[in-house]
């Protein structure tokens, strides 16, 4: 009797950086990972043109909401049934996107986010103190817009650590952040003695899932030329 292998669904989230110095390197990282669905942040018109050209065959289903710095895009191997854009609440910078994808696990609802960066009046130190409530307000606002009854994933650039207020809110709703292996999802690179080194590193990009899913594997790729690194999570249906 043949062994039935579990159905798997691979999701990538990746902030490409609107000012990425080497777009081809970051697109190579996307192509090599070959996830089922790729969530991309900081998509400009220039990024849209590059992504359309590069991924027309590998990802036949695509959505783009390009902007000067805070645009969103999705690349998918599977049909995208719903693509809905949510404006940010007061204090938020960037929109969020609700998707319903016809995945190998059935219909999956995805809330694609790029929450408020940790900057206030151009000051990052001040921003670490003042912006956490903004991210909490953003995720609360978007959560209220999500229909119930469909397996749900929230993923993207949260701009906060795993202990942040937005992740905490989702945990209170019964979702769980998937821990990843590998390097941090974000790093600030400086040049020292002619060499580039990471001066600051943090995990601020997350994949958070409801109890419909179990993680088969999850890792951060040390690839691409963005200040963020690609996060790839492979999911299966949770056993009941």
N, C-alpha and C positions, 0 to 999 in steps of 0.2 A: 504494500500500500504506500503510495507516494507521500512524502513528508510535505506538509503545507507550511511554506515560509510566511512569516508575518509581513503584512504590507507596511512599508515605511514611507515617510514623508520628510524630506530634507529642506530646511529653511535657512536662508542666509539673511543677516542684516548687516549693512555696511554703509557707513557715512563716508562718501567718496571725497569730501572736501571740495568745495566749489573752486578753490584755488590750487588744486592738486598739481604738483610740478611734473608728474609723469603719469598721465591718464592711461597710457597703454599698459603699464605695469599693474595698475589696479584692475583694469578690465581683464588682464590675463588671470588674475587671482579669481575673479568671478567665473571665468570660463573653466578654469581647472577644477574648481570646487564642484561645479555642475549640479547645484542644488535644484530642487523642484521649483522653488519660489525664492526670488531674491528681492529684498526690500532695500531701497537705496535712498539716502538722504543727501541734502545739499545739491540738488539737481538743478543746473542752469540750462539755458537753451543750448549752449555748447555741449554740455554733457548729454543732453537728449539726442543731439545729432550723432555724437560718437556711439552712444549705446544702441541706437536704432540701426546704424550701419553694422556694428560688430555682432549684434545678437539676434538679427532677424530670423535666422534659422534655428539657433539653439533654443531661443525663447520666443515662440510664435505669438504668445499672448503678453501684451505689454500695456502699462498705463504710465502716463507722464503728467505731472503737474509742476512744470518748471517755474522757477522764480529766480530772483537775483542771487540769493544764497540759500534760501530755505525750501527749495522745491523737493518733491517726492517722486519716486518712480518705482515701478514693480515690473520685474521680469518673471514670467511664469511659463512652465511647460504645459500647464493645464488651464482649462478655460476659467476666466475670471467672470463670475456671474454678476458681481456687484462691485462698483467702484464709486465710493461716496466720500467727498471731501468735507471735513469739519473745520470751521474757523476757530482760532484759539480764543479762549476767554481773556479777560483783562489781565495784562501782564505777560501773556504768552507771545512768542515771536512767530511761531511757525504753525501751519495747519497740521491736522492729523487725517488719516485716510482709513476708511472702513472698507474691507474687501470680503467677498465670499468667493472662495476658490474651490473648484471641483477637483479635489486632491485624490491621491490613491486611498486615503482614509475616509473618503466621502466629503461632503461639503464642510469646509473649515472657514470660520469667521476670523479675520485677522484685523486687529487694530494696529495700524502702522503709525508710529509716533516719532516726533522730534521735539522733545520738551525744551523748556526755556534753559538756555545756557547759564552757567554760573557767573554772570557778569551784570553789574549794575552801574550805570553811568560810566561805563568804560573801566570799572574797577573790579577786578576778579576777587580780591580779598573781601570787599564789601558784598559782592554777589554771593559768596558762599554763605553769608549770614542772612541775606534778604530774599533769595530766590527759591528756597525749598518750598514755602507755602504756595508759590506760583505753580510749581510743578504738581503739587497736590491738587490744586484747583483745576489745572488742565486735565489731569487723568480722571478726576471726578466728573468733570463736564463731559468728556468723551464717553466715559463708561455709561452714563445715563442714556446715551444715544444708541447703545448696542442692544439689538433685539436678543431675547433669551431663546434658548432651545437649540442653538447650534454650537458645536465644539469651538472654543474660542482661544486665540493666541493674541497676546499683546507683545509687540516687539519693536525695536528701533533704538534710536539714540535717546536715552533717558536723561543724559547729562547729570546723573547722580550715581552714587555708589549703591551697592545692593541693599544697604541699610536706609536708603533715602525714603522720603515721604510718599512718592508715587508708587514705588515697589511695595511699601508698607500697606498702602491703600488696597492694592490688588491682592495682597496676602489676606487682608481682612475679608475680601470677597471670595476667598477660597482658591485663589490661583497660587502657583508656585514658580519662583524664578529657577531656571535651569542653570546649575553651576557648570562652568566650562573649564576645560584643561588648556594649558598653553600660556602664552604671554597675556598681558593686560589688553583690554580692548582699545585703549587710548594711550598715547604717549606724546609728550612734548619733546621734540628733538632740538638740540643745540649743537653748534660746532665748537669743538675744543681741540686745539692743536691740529687743526686740519681734518679732524675726524668727527663724524656725527655720532652723538650719544644721546640716550634718553635721559632728560633731566627730571622728568616727572611722569609717572605711569599710574593709571587708574582703570578700574572696570566700571564703565559708565554706559555701555551698550548691553541691552538685556533681551532675553526671550523669556516670557512669562506665560504659563499655560494653565488651563483649567484641568479638572481631574479626568477629562476625556483622554488625556495623553500621558504617555510615559516616554522618557528620553532614552534612546538606545545609545547615543553618544553625543557629545557636545564639546566643541573645541574652538579656540581662536587661532586663526591663521596668521603667521608672521609673514605677511605678504602685502604687496601693493605699496603705494607711495603716499597714501593719506595719513593724517595724524591718527586716524582710527584704523583698526584692523578688522577684517571680516570675521563675523561670528557665525558658525555653522552648527545647527542642531538637527539631529536626526530623530524623528518621533515615530512612535507606534501607538496603536490603540491601547489604552490602559486596560488591564484585566479587571473585571468586576467581581 
